[in-house]
Amino acid sequence: MRPYRARAAAATLEETAEPVRQRLAQAARARLPEGGTSAVKLITAIVRAGELDVVTRAVIDAGAGGMTVAEVRGFGQQFGHAPGAHLAAGRALLLPKLRVDVLVRDQRAETVVEAIAKSVRAGVIGDGKIWVSPVDDALRIRTGERDGRAV
């Protein structure tokens, strides 16, 4: 393809993509409850690798309908080292952790967050981190249900 044709094709693609983006954003806003915030939240927790059983029990007891777990590696403020240890050649250690994702309705999010935090809190460095993100759209593939009904 000649360079001027490639530029023309890219411009045409961008022109057609913008209306699609606008329609998707409009559809997402239309599904939001009156307050304008997402009805579904994604709770993500990074916890110690040995905490799977207690986190699973906490999530179930808090009323969540499911969770996804992945083994991950990473470091936080201590760069993977215990206090007082020296950083070898300025490199951080990637420690094994678990990433737990839980999709819940907005009303249940705080309960699930508190349950996870309480179950893994030891009061020491490395306890982990939890964050909550709004979900623009959720779809249960099998039934086609969306948002809160899909959770």
DSSP file (Angstrom, degrees, kcal/mol; ACC not computed):
  #  RESIDUE AA STRUCTURE BP1 BP2  ACC     N-H-->O    O-->H-N    N-H-->O    O-->H-N    TCO  KAPPA ALPHA  PHI   PSI    X-CA   Y-CA   Z-CA
    1    1 A M              0   0    0      0, 0.0     5,-0.0     0, 0.0     0, 0.0   0.000 360.0 360.0 360.0 135.9    0.0    0.0    0.0
    2    2 A R    >>  -     0   0    0      1,-0.1     4,-2.1     4,-0.0     3,-0.5  -0.402 360.0-112.7 -72.3 151.4    1.4    3.4   -0.9
    3    3 A P  H 3> S+     0   0    0      0, 0.0     4,-2.2     0, 0.0     5,-0.2   0.875 115.7  51.4 -55.0 -42.9    2.0    5.8    2.1
    4    4 A Y  H 3> S+     0   0    0      1,-0.2     4,-2.0     2,-0.2     5,-0.1   0.854 109.9  50.7 -66.9 -31.5   -0.7    8.3    1.1
    5    5 A R  H <> S+     0   0    0     -3,-0.5     4,-2.7     2,-0.2    -1,-0.2   0.883 108.2  52.5 -69.1 -37.7   -3.3    5.4    0.9
    6    6 A A  H  X S+     0   0    0     -4,-2.1     4,-2.4     2,-0.2    -2,-0.2   0.914 110.3  47.8 -63.7 -42.1   -2.2    4.2    4.3
    7    7 A R  H  X S+     0   0    0     -4,-2.2     4,-2.3     2,-0.2    -1,-0.2   0.911 112.8  48.7 -64.3 -41.5   -2.7    7.7    5.8
    8    8 A A  H  X S+     0   0    0     -4,-2.0     4,-2.3     2,-0.2    -2,-0.2   0.900 111.6  49.3 -65.0 -41.0   -6.1    7.9    4.1
    9    9 A A  H  X S+     0   0    0     -4,-2.7     4,-2.5     2,-0.2    -2,-0.2   0.903 111.3  49.5 -65.4 -40.7   -7.1    4.5    5.4
   10   10 A A  H  X S+     0   0    0     -4,-2.4     4,-2.3     2,-0.2    -2,-0.2   0.904 111.1  49.4 -64.9 -40.9   -6.0    5.4    9.0
   11   11 A A  H  X S+     0   0    0     -4,-2.3     4,-2.2     2,-0.2    -2,-0.2   0.910 111.9  48.6 -64.3 -41.5   -8.0    8.6    8.8
   12   12 A T  H  X S+     0   0    0     -4,-2.3     4,-2.1     2,-0.2    -2,-0.2   0.911 110.6  50.8 -64.8 -42.2  -11.1    6.8    7.6
   13   13 A L  H  X S+     0   0    0     -4,-2.5     4,-2.0     1,-0.2    -2,-0.2   0.917 110.9  48.4 -61.0 -44.0  -10.8    4.2   10.3
   14   14 A E  H  X S+     0   0    0     -4,-2.3     4,-1.8     1,-0.2    -1,-0.2   0.888 109.6  53.2 -64.2 -39.4  -10.5    6.9   13.0
   15   15 A E  H  < S+     0   0    0     -4,-2.2    -1,-0.2     1,-0.2    -2,-0.2   0.883 113.6  42.2 -64.0 -38.2  -13.5    8.7   11.6
   16   16 A T  H  X S+     0   0    0     -4,-2.1     4,-0.9     1,-0.2    -1,-0.2   0.782 110.9  56.8 -79.8 -25.6  -15.6    5.5   11.7
   17   17 A A  H  X S+     0   0    0     -4,-2.0     4,-2.5    -5,-0.2     5,-0.2   0.861  96.3  63.7 -73.2 -34.8  -14.3    4.5   15.2
   18   18 A E  H  X S+     0   0    0     -4,-1.8     4,-2.4     1,-0.2     5,-0.2   0.916 101.8  47.5 -60.7 -47.2  -15.3    7.8   16.9
   19   19 A P  H  > S+     0   0    0      0, 0.0     4,-2.4     0, 0.0    -1,-0.2   0.879 111.9  52.5 -61.4 -34.2  -19.1    7.3   16.4
   20   20 A V  H  X S+     0   0    0     -4,-0.9     4,-2.5     2,-0.2    -2,-0.2   0.933 108.9  49.1 -65.2 -44.8  -18.8    3.7   17.7
   21   21 A R  H  X S+     0   0    0     -4,-2.5     4,-2.5     1,-0.2     5,-0.2   0.911 111.2  50.5 -58.6 -43.0  -17.0    5.0   20.8
   22   22 A Q  H  X S+     0   0    0     -4,-2.4     4,-2.3     1,-0.2    -1,-0.2   0.907 110.5  48.5 -64.0 -41.9  -19.7    7.5   21.3
   23   23 A R  H  X S+     0   0    0     -4,-2.4     4,-2.4     2,-0.2    -1,-0.2   0.900 111.7  49.6 -65.7 -40.2  -22.4    4.9   21.0
   24   24 A L  H  X S+     0   0    0     -4,-2.5     4,-2.2     2,-0.2    -2,-0.2   0.919 112.2  47.7 -64.0 -43.1  -20.7    2.6   23.4
   25   25 A A  H  X S+     0   0    0     -4,-2.5     4,-2.3     2,-0.2    -2,-0.2   0.898 112.3  49.8 -64.3 -40.3  -20.2    5.4   26.0
   26   26 A Q  H  X S+     0   0    0     -4,-2.3     4,-2.0     2,-0.2    -2,-0.2   0.904 110.6  49.5 -65.4 -41.2  -23.9    6.4   25.6
   27   27 A A  H  X S+     0   0    0     -4,-2.4     4,-1.1     2,-0.2    -2,-0.2   0.893 110.5  50.6 -65.1 -39.6  -25.0    2.8   26.1
   28   28 A A  H  X S+     0   0    0     -4,-2.2     4,-0.5     1,-0.2     3,-0.4   0.912 110.8  48.8 -64.7 -42.4  -22.9    2.4   29.2
   29   29 A R  H >< S+     0   0    0     -4,-2.3     3,-0.9     1,-0.2    -1,-0.2   0.866 106.2  57.7 -64.6 -35.3  -24.3    5.6   30.7
   30   30 A A  H 3< S+     0   0    0     -4,-2.0    -1,-0.2     1,-0.2    -2,-0.2   0.795 104.5  51.9 -66.6 -27.2  -27.8    4.5   29.9
   31   31 A R  H 3< S+     0   0    0     -4,-1.1    -1,-0.2    -3,-0.4    -2,-0.2   0.589  88.0 103.8 -84.8 -10.3  -27.3    1.3   32.1
   32   32 A L  S << S-     0   0    0     -3,-0.9     6,-0.1    -4,-0.5   104,-0.0  -0.406  77.5-111.1 -71.9 147.2  -26.1    3.3   35.1
   33   33 A P    >   -     0   0    0      0, 0.0     3,-2.3     0, 0.0    -1,-0.1  -0.166  44.7 -85.3 -67.1 173.6  -28.4    3.7   38.0
   34   34 A E  T 3  S+     0   0    0      1,-0.3    -2,-0.1     2,-0.1     0, 0.0   0.806 125.6  62.7 -54.1 -36.1  -29.8    7.2   38.8
   35   35 A G  T 3  S-     0   0    0      2,-0.1    -1,-0.3     1,-0.1     3,-0.1   0.648 108.6-122.0 -67.3 -14.1  -26.7    8.2   40.9
   36   36 A G  S <  S+     0   0    0     -3,-2.3     2,-0.3     1,-0.3    -2,-0.1   0.552  73.1 114.5  86.8   7.4  -24.5    7.8   37.8
   37   37 A T  S    S-     0   0    0      1,-0.1    -1,-0.3    -4,-0.1    -2,-0.1  -0.744  76.0 -84.6-109.6 161.8  -22.1    5.3   39.3
   38   38 A S        -     0   0    0     -2,-0.3    98,-0.1    -6,-0.1    -1,-0.1  -0.307  23.4-148.5 -63.3 141.0  -21.6    1.7   38.2
   39   39 A A  S    S+     0   0    0     96,-0.2    67,-2.6    -8,-0.1     2,-0.4   0.562  84.6  56.7 -84.2  -9.5  -24.0   -0.9   39.7
   40   40 A V  E     -A  105   0A   0     95,-0.5    95,-2.2    65,-0.3     2,-0.3  -0.966  68.5-164.3-125.9 139.6  -21.2   -3.5   39.6
   41   41 A K  E     -AB 104 134A   0     63,-3.0    63,-2.4    -2,-0.4     2,-0.6  -0.928  13.9-143.0-123.0 147.4  -17.8   -3.4   41.2
   42   42 A L  E     -AB 103 133A   0     91,-3.1    91,-2.4    -2,-0.3     2,-0.6  -0.953  16.5-160.2-107.7 117.2  -14.6   -5.4   40.7
   43   43 A I  E     -AB 102 132A   0     59,-3.2    59,-2.6    -2,-0.6     2,-0.5  -0.867   8.0-171.3 -98.2 125.2  -12.8   -6.0   43.9
   44   44 A T  E     -AB 101 131A   0     87,-2.9    87,-2.6    -2,-0.6     2,-0.4  -0.975   3.4-176.7-119.6 127.3   -9.1   -7.0   43.4
   45   45 A A  E     -AB 100 130A   0     55,-2.7    55,-3.1    -2,-0.5     2,-0.6  -0.979  15.4-159.6-124.8 134.9   -7.0   -8.2   46.3
   46   46 A I  E     +AB  99 129A   0     83,-3.0    83,-1.8    -2,-0.4     2,-0.3  -0.969  31.4 161.5-109.7 117.4   -3.3   -9.0   46.3
   47   47 A V  E     -A   98   0A   0     51,-2.3    51,-2.8    -2,-0.6    81,-0.2  -0.809  44.7 -69.6-132.5 169.2   -2.6  -11.3   49.3
   48   48 A R  E >   -A   97   0A   0     79,-0.5     3,-1.8    -2,-0.3    49,-0.2  -0.257  46.9-116.9 -59.2 147.9    0.1  -13.7   50.5
   49   49 A A  G >  S+     0   0    0     47,-0.8     3,-0.6     1,-0.3    -1,-0.1   0.778 111.1  56.9 -61.1 -28.9    0.2  -16.9   48.6
   50   50 A G  G 3  S+     0   0    0      1,-0.2     3,-0.3     2,-0.1    -1,-0.3   0.369  87.7  79.6 -84.8   6.7   -0.7  -19.0   51.6
   51   51 A E  G <>  +     0   0    0     -3,-1.8     4,-2.3     1,-0.2     5,-0.3   0.251  54.5 109.1 -99.8  12.5   -4.0  -17.2   52.3
   52   52 A L  H <> S+     0   0    0     -3,-0.6     4,-2.7     1,-0.2     5,-0.2   0.910  78.3  48.2 -59.1 -47.0   -6.2  -18.9   49.7
   53   53 A D  H  > S+     0   0    0     -3,-0.3     4,-2.2     1,-0.2    -1,-0.2   0.914 114.4  44.6 -62.9 -43.7   -8.4  -20.9   52.1
   54   54 A V  H  > S+     0   0    0     -4,-0.2     4,-2.1     2,-0.2    -1,-0.2   0.877 114.8  48.7 -71.4 -35.0   -9.1  -18.0   54.4
   55   55 A V  H  X S+     0   0    0     -4,-2.3     4,-2.7     2,-0.2     5,-0.2   0.920 110.7  51.2 -67.9 -42.7   -9.9  -15.6   51.6
   56   56 A T  H  X S+     0   0    0     -4,-2.7     4,-2.3    -5,-0.3    -2,-0.2   0.933 111.8  46.8 -58.9 -46.8  -12.2  -18.1   49.9
   57   57 A R  H  X S+     0   0    0     -4,-2.2     4,-2.8    -5,-0.2    -1,-0.2   0.907 112.4  50.5 -62.6 -42.3  -14.1  -18.6   53.1
   58   58 A A  H  X S+     0   0    0     -4,-2.1     4,-1.7     2,-0.2    -2,-0.2   0.906 110.8  48.5 -63.1 -42.7  -14.3  -14.8   53.7
   59   59 A V  H  <>S+     0   0    0     -4,-2.7     5,-1.9     2,-0.2     4,-0.4   0.917 114.1  46.1 -65.2 -43.3  -15.6  -14.2   50.2
   60   60 A I  H ><5S+     0   0    0     -4,-2.3     3,-1.5    -5,-0.2    -2,-0.2   0.938 112.7  49.5 -64.5 -46.5  -18.2  -16.9   50.5
   61   61 A D  H 3<5S+     0   0    0     -4,-2.8    -1,-0.2     1,-0.3    -2,-0.2   0.791 105.2  58.9 -64.3 -27.4  -19.3  -15.8   53.9
   62   62 A A  T 3<5S-     0   0    0     -4,-1.7    -1,-0.3    -5,-0.2    -2,-0.2   0.544 120.4-108.7 -80.0  -6.4  -19.6  -12.2   52.7
   63   63 A G  T < 5 +     0   0    0     -3,-1.5    -3,-0.2    -4,-0.4     2,-0.1   0.611  63.1 153.0  94.9  12.7  -22.2  -13.3   50.1
   64   64 A A      < -     0   0    0     -5,-1.9    -1,-0.3     1,-0.1    40,-0.1  -0.493  42.8-138.8 -75.2 148.2  -20.2  -13.0   46.8
   65   65 A G  S    S-     0   0    0     38,-0.4     2,-0.3    86,-0.3    -1,-0.1   0.494  70.9 -26.2 -87.1  -4.2  -21.3  -15.4   44.1
   66   66 A G        -     0   0    0     37,-0.1     2,-0.3    -7,-0.1    37,-0.3  -0.959  53.2-148.3 172.4 172.9  -17.8  -16.3   42.9
   67   67 A M        -     0   0    0     -2,-0.3     2,-0.4    35,-0.1    35,-0.2  -0.984  11.2-136.4-158.9 159.0  -14.2  -15.3   42.6
   68   68 A T  E     -C  101   0A   0     33,-2.6    33,-2.9    -2,-0.3     2,-0.4  -0.973  19.5-164.5-121.3 137.2  -11.2  -15.7   40.3
   69   69 A V  E     +C  100   0A   0     -2,-0.4     2,-0.4    31,-0.2    31,-0.2  -0.971   7.9 179.2-126.2 137.0   -7.7  -16.5   41.6
   70   70 A A  E     -C   99   0A   0     29,-2.2    29,-3.0    -2,-0.4     2,-0.5  -0.996  29.7-124.1-133.9 141.7   -4.4  -16.2   39.9
   71   71 A E  E     +C   98   0A   0     -2,-0.4     2,-0.3    27,-0.2    27,-0.2  -0.752  43.6 169.6 -81.7 125.3   -0.9  -16.8   41.1
   72   72 A V  E     -C   97   0A   0     25,-2.4    25,-3.2    -2,-0.5     2,-0.4  -0.797  26.7-139.5-130.0 171.3    1.2  -13.7   40.6
   73   73 A R  E     +C   96   0A   0     -2,-0.3     2,-0.3    23,-0.2    21,-0.1  -0.983  38.3 121.4-132.1 145.5    4.6  -12.3   41.5
   74   74 A G  E     -C   95   0A   0     21,-1.9    21,-2.6    -2,-0.4     2,-0.3  -0.988  41.1-119.9-178.0-177.1    5.4   -8.7   42.6
   75   75 A F        -     0   0    0     -2,-0.3     2,-0.1    19,-0.2    19,-0.1  -0.973  16.1-165.5-143.5 157.9    6.8   -6.3   45.1
   76   76 A G    >   -     0   0    0     -2,-0.3     3,-1.9    52,-0.0    -1,-0.0  -0.098  60.5 -38.8-118.1-142.8    5.5   -3.4   47.0
   77   77 A Q  T 3  S+     0   0    0      1,-0.3    48,-0.0     2,-0.1    -2,-0.0   0.751 134.4  52.7 -62.2 -26.3    7.0   -0.6   49.1
   78   78 A Q  T >  S-     0   0    0      5,-0.0     3,-1.9    14,-0.0    -1,-0.3   0.376 106.0-125.8 -92.0   5.0    9.6   -2.8   50.6
   79   79 A F  T <   -     0   0    0     -3,-1.9    14,-2.2     1,-0.3    -2,-0.1   0.789  67.5 -60.3  56.1  30.7   10.8   -4.1   47.2
   80   80 A G  T 3  S+     0   0    0      1,-0.3     2,-0.3    12,-0.2    -1,-0.3   0.589 111.7 116.4  79.0   9.7   10.3   -7.7   48.3
   81   81 A H    <   -     0   0    0     -3,-1.9    -1,-0.3     4,-0.1     3,-0.1  -0.815  67.3-114.6-113.4 151.6   12.8   -7.4   51.1
   82   82 A A    >   -     0   0    0     -2,-0.3     3,-2.1     1,-0.1    -1,-0.0  -0.474  52.2 -81.5 -74.6 153.3   12.3   -7.7   54.8
   83   83 A P  T 3  S+     0   0    0      0, 0.0    -1,-0.1     0, 0.0     3,-0.1  -0.311 119.4  23.4 -55.9 137.1   13.0   -4.6   56.9
   84   84 A G  T 3  S+     0   0    0      1,-0.3     2,-0.2    -3,-0.1    -2,-0.0   0.182  93.3 121.6  91.3 -17.0   16.7   -4.2   57.5
   85   85 A A    <   -     0   0    0     -3,-2.1    -1,-0.3     1,-0.1     2,-0.3  -0.534  63.0-122.3 -79.0 147.9   17.7   -6.3   54.5
   86   86 A H        -     0   0    0     -2,-0.2     2,-0.5    -3,-0.1    -4,-0.1  -0.703  21.8-114.3 -91.9 140.9   19.9   -4.6   51.9
   87   87 A L    >   -     0   0    0     -2,-0.3     3,-0.7     1,-0.1     2,-0.7  -0.617  30.7-129.7 -72.8 120.2   18.8   -4.4   48.3
   88   88 A A  G >  S-     0   0    0     -2,-0.5     3,-2.1     3,-0.4    -1,-0.1  -0.630  80.5 -25.7 -77.2 114.0   21.2   -6.5   46.2
   89   89 A A  G 3  S-     0   0    0     -2,-0.7    -1,-0.3     1,-0.3     3,-0.1   0.782 115.7 -67.2  53.5  31.7   22.4   -4.4   43.3
   90   90 A G  G <  S+     0   0    0     -3,-0.7     2,-0.3     1,-0.2    -1,-0.3   0.643  99.6 136.8  70.9  14.4   19.3   -2.3   43.4
   91   91 A R    <   -     0   0    0     -3,-2.1    -3,-0.4     1,-0.0     2,-0.3  -0.739  47.2-136.4 -99.6 144.6   17.0   -5.1   42.3
   92   92 A A        -     0   0    0     -2,-0.3     2,-0.5    -5,-0.1   -12,-0.2  -0.654  17.4-123.5 -91.8 151.5   13.7   -6.0   43.9
   93   93 A L        -     0   0    0    -14,-2.2     2,-0.9    -2,-0.3   -19,-0.1  -0.815  17.1-136.7 -92.4 133.5   12.6   -9.5   44.7
   94   94 A L        -     0   0    0     -2,-0.5   -19,-0.2   -19,-0.1   -14,-0.0  -0.814  25.3-157.6 -91.7 108.6    9.4  -10.6   43.0
   95   95 A L  E     - C   0  74A   0    -21,-2.6   -21,-1.9    -2,-0.9     2,-0.2  -0.593  21.9-105.3 -88.5 145.9    7.5  -12.4   45.8
   96   96 A P  E     + C   0  73A   0      0, 0.0   -47,-0.8     0, 0.0     2,-0.3  -0.522  51.4 162.1 -70.1 133.7    4.7  -15.0   45.1
   97   97 A K  E     -AC  48  72A   0    -25,-3.2   -25,-2.4    -2,-0.2     2,-0.4  -0.852  35.3-117.1-139.0 172.8    1.3  -13.6   45.8
   98   98 A L  E     -AC  47  71A   0    -51,-2.8   -51,-2.3    -2,-0.3     2,-0.6  -0.961  15.4-152.0-114.7 137.4   -2.3  -14.4   44.9
   99   99 A R  E     -AC  46  70A   0    -29,-3.0   -29,-2.2    -2,-0.4     2,-0.5  -0.955  14.8-168.2-106.8 122.2   -4.5  -12.0   42.9
  100  100 A V  E     -AC  45  69A   0    -55,-3.1   -55,-2.7    -2,-0.6     2,-0.5  -0.951   2.5-168.8-114.0 123.2   -8.2  -12.5   43.9
  101  101 A D  E     -AC  44  68A   0    -33,-2.9   -33,-2.6    -2,-0.5     2,-0.4  -0.952   5.6-179.3-113.3 129.8  -10.9  -10.8   41.7
  102  102 A V  E     -A   43   0A   0    -59,-2.6   -59,-3.2    -2,-0.5     2,-0.6  -0.994  14.2-154.9-131.3 125.2  -14.5  -10.7   42.9
  103  103 A L  E     +A   42   0A   0     -2,-0.4   -38,-0.4   -37,-0.3     2,-0.3  -0.889  29.8 159.9-100.8 121.0  -17.3   -9.2   40.9
  104  104 A V  E     -A   41   0A   0    -63,-2.4   -63,-3.0    -2,-0.6     2,-0.1  -0.910  44.5 -92.2-137.7 162.0  -20.2   -8.0   43.1
  105  105 A R  E >>  -A   40   0A   0     -2,-0.3     3,-1.4   -65,-0.2     4,-0.8  -0.445  47.0-108.1 -69.1 152.7  -23.1   -5.6   43.0
  106  106 A D  H >> S+     0   0    0    -67,-2.6     3,-0.9     1,-0.3     4,-0.5   0.840 116.1  58.2 -53.1 -40.8  -22.4   -2.2   44.4
  107  107 A Q  H 34 S+     0   0    0    -68,-0.3     4,-0.3     1,-0.2    -1,-0.3   0.774 109.8  43.7 -64.5 -26.7  -24.3   -2.7   47.6
  108  108 A R  H <> S+     0   0    0     -3,-1.4     4,-2.1     1,-0.1    -1,-0.2   0.541  88.4  91.4 -96.2  -8.3  -22.2   -5.7   48.6
  109  109 A A  H <X S+     0   0    0     -3,-0.9     4,-2.6    -4,-0.8     5,-0.2   0.908  85.9  47.3 -58.8 -49.2  -18.7   -4.3   47.7
  110  110 A E  H  X S+     0   0    0     -4,-0.5     4,-2.4     1,-0.2    -1,-0.2   0.877 111.1  52.7 -63.8 -37.3  -17.9   -2.8   51.1
  111  111 A T  H  > S+     0   0    0     -4,-0.3     4,-2.1     2,-0.2    -1,-0.2   0.919 111.9  45.2 -62.3 -44.4  -18.9   -6.0   52.9
  112  112 A V  H  X S+     0   0    0     -4,-2.1     4,-2.5     2,-0.2     5,-0.2   0.910 112.2  51.7 -67.9 -42.4  -16.7   -8.1   50.7
  113  113 A V  H  X S+     0   0    0     -4,-2.6     4,-2.6     1,-0.2     5,-0.2   0.944 112.2  45.9 -58.8 -48.7  -13.7   -5.7   51.0
  114  114 A E  H  X S+     0   0    0     -4,-2.4     4,-2.6     1,-0.2    -1,-0.2   0.882 111.5  52.4 -63.2 -38.6  -13.9   -5.7   54.8
  115  115 A A  H  X S+     0   0    0     -4,-2.1     4,-1.9    -5,-0.2    -1,-0.2   0.920 111.9  45.2 -64.8 -43.4  -14.3   -9.5   54.9
  116  116 A I  H  X S+     0   0    0     -4,-2.5     4,-1.4     2,-0.2    -2,-0.2   0.945 114.7  48.2 -64.4 -47.2  -11.2  -10.0   52.8
  117  117 A A  H  X S+     0   0    0     -4,-2.6     4,-1.6     1,-0.2     3,-0.4   0.921 112.5  48.0 -60.3 -45.3   -9.1   -7.4   54.7
  118  118 A K  H  < S+     0   0    0     -4,-2.6    -1,-0.2     1,-0.2    -2,-0.2   0.869 109.4  54.2 -63.9 -36.1  -10.2   -8.9   58.1
  119  119 A S  H  < S+     0   0    0     -4,-1.9    -1,-0.2    -5,-0.2    -2,-0.2   0.789 120.1  29.1 -71.6 -26.9   -9.3  -12.5   57.0
  120  120 A V  H  < S+     0   0    0     -4,-1.4     2,-0.4    -3,-0.4    -1,-0.2   0.509  85.7 119.5-112.1  -6.0   -5.7  -11.7   55.9
  121  121 A R     <  +     0   0    0     -4,-1.6    -4,-0.0    -5,-0.2     7,-0.0  -0.472  18.9 157.1 -70.0 119.3   -4.7   -8.8   58.1
  122  122 A A        -     0   0    0     -2,-0.4    -1,-0.2     2,-0.2     3,-0.1   0.445  56.3-118.4-113.1  -9.5   -1.7   -9.8   60.3
  123  123 A G  S    S+     0   0    0      1,-0.3     2,-0.3     0, 0.0    -2,-0.1   0.714  77.4 107.1  80.0  20.9   -0.6   -6.2   60.9
  124  124 A V  S >  S-     0   0    0      1,-0.0     3,-1.4     0, 0.0    -1,-0.3  -0.857  81.5 -78.9-127.9 163.7    2.8   -6.6   59.2
  125  125 A I  T 3  S+     0   0    0     -2,-0.3    -1,-0.0     1,-0.2     0, 0.0  -0.358 115.0  37.4 -58.7 135.9    4.4   -5.6   55.9
  126  126 A G  T 3   +     0   0    0      2,-0.1    -1,-0.2    -2,-0.0   -78,-0.1   0.469  69.3 128.6  99.1   3.6    3.2   -7.7   53.1
  127  127 A D    <   -     0   0    0     -3,-1.4   -79,-0.5     1,-0.2     2,-0.3   0.859  68.5-126.1 -58.7 -33.8   -0.4   -8.1   54.2
  128  128 A G        -     0   0    0    -81,-0.2     2,-0.3   -83,-0.0    -1,-0.2  -0.777  15.7 -88.1 124.4-167.2   -1.5   -7.0   50.7
  129  129 A K  E     -B   46   0A   0    -83,-1.8   -83,-3.0    -2,-0.3     2,-0.4  -0.993  22.2-161.3-149.3 147.1   -3.6   -4.5   49.0
  130  130 A I  E     +B   45   0A   0     -2,-0.3     2,-0.3   -85,-0.2   -85,-0.2  -0.996  11.5 177.0-130.6 136.8   -7.3   -4.3   47.9
  131  131 A W  E     -B   44   0A   0    -87,-2.6   -87,-2.9    -2,-0.4     2,-0.4  -0.981  17.6-143.9-137.6 156.8   -8.8   -1.9   45.4
  132  132 A V  E     -B   43   0A   0     -2,-0.3   -89,-0.2   -89,-0.2    -2,-0.0  -0.963  15.6-172.6-122.1 131.4  -12.3   -1.5   44.0
  133  133 A S  E     -B   42   0A   0    -91,-2.4   -91,-3.1    -2,-0.4     2,-0.1  -0.957  25.9-117.0-124.2 140.9  -13.0   -0.5   40.4
  134  134 A P  E     -B   41   0A   0      0, 0.0     2,-0.6     0, 0.0   -93,-0.2  -0.484  25.6-139.1 -70.7 147.9  -16.3    0.3   38.7
  135  135 A V        -     0   0    0    -95,-2.2   -95,-0.5     1,-0.1   -96,-0.2  -0.948   9.2-162.6-111.9 119.5  -17.4   -2.0   36.0
  136  136 A D  S    S+     0   0    0     -2,-0.6     2,-0.3     1,-0.2    -1,-0.1   0.867  75.4   1.7 -67.8 -36.8  -18.9   -0.4   32.9
  137  137 A D        -     0   0    0     10,-0.1     2,-0.4   -99,-0.0    -1,-0.2  -0.986  58.1-171.8-155.4 138.6  -20.5   -3.5   31.6
  138  138 A A        -     0   0    0     -2,-0.3     9,-2.4    -3,-0.1     2,-0.4  -0.997   8.8-172.1-132.3 139.9  -20.8   -7.1   32.6
  139  139 A L  B     -D  146   0B   0     -2,-0.4     2,-0.8     7,-0.2     7,-0.2  -0.988  20.5-145.1-136.4 124.7  -22.3   -9.9   30.5
  140  140 A R     >  -     0   0    0      5,-2.8     4,-2.8    -2,-0.4     5,-0.4  -0.820  19.2-153.6 -85.0 114.5  -23.1  -13.5   31.4
  141  141 A I  T  4 S+     0   0    0     -2,-0.8    -1,-0.2     1,-0.2     9,-0.0   0.887  85.5  54.3 -60.7 -44.2  -22.2  -15.3   28.2
  142  142 A R  T  4 S+     0   0    0      1,-0.2    -1,-0.2    -3,-0.1    -2,-0.0   0.897 125.7  18.7 -59.8 -44.4  -24.6  -18.2   28.6
  143  143 A T  T  4 S-     0   0    0     -3,-0.2    -1,-0.2     2,-0.1    -2,-0.2   0.628  94.8-123.5-106.1 -16.6  -27.8  -16.2   29.2
  144  144 A G     <  +     0   0    0     -4,-2.8    -3,-0.1     1,-0.3     6,-0.1   0.505  55.9 154.6  83.1   3.2  -27.0  -12.8   27.9
  145  145 A E        -     0   0    0     -5,-0.4    -5,-2.8     4,-0.1     2,-0.3  -0.338  28.9-147.4 -65.3 148.1  -27.8  -11.2   31.2
  146  146 A R  B >   -D  139   0B   0     -7,-0.2     3,-1.4    -3,-0.1     4,-0.4  -0.831  41.2 -23.6-122.5 157.3  -26.1   -7.9   31.9
  147  147 A D  G >> S+     0   0    0     -9,-2.4     3,-1.5    -2,-0.3     4,-0.6  -0.149 126.7   7.4  52.0-126.8  -24.7   -5.9   34.7
  148  148 A G  G >4 S+     0   0    0      1,-0.3     3,-0.9     2,-0.2    -1,-0.3   0.820 131.6  54.0 -58.3 -34.5  -26.2   -6.7   38.2
  149  149 A R  G <4 S+     0   0    0     -3,-1.4    -1,-0.3     1,-0.2    -2,-0.2   0.727 104.0  57.5 -72.2 -19.9  -28.1   -9.7   36.8
  150  150 A A  G <4        0   0    0     -3,-1.5    -1,-0.2    -4,-0.4    -2,-0.2   0.588 360.0 360.0 -84.1 -10.8  -24.9  -11.1   35.4
  151  151 A V    <<        0   0    0     -3,-0.9   -86,-0.3    -4,-0.6    -1,-0.2   0.465 360.0 360.0 -85.9 360.0  -23.1  -11.2   38.8
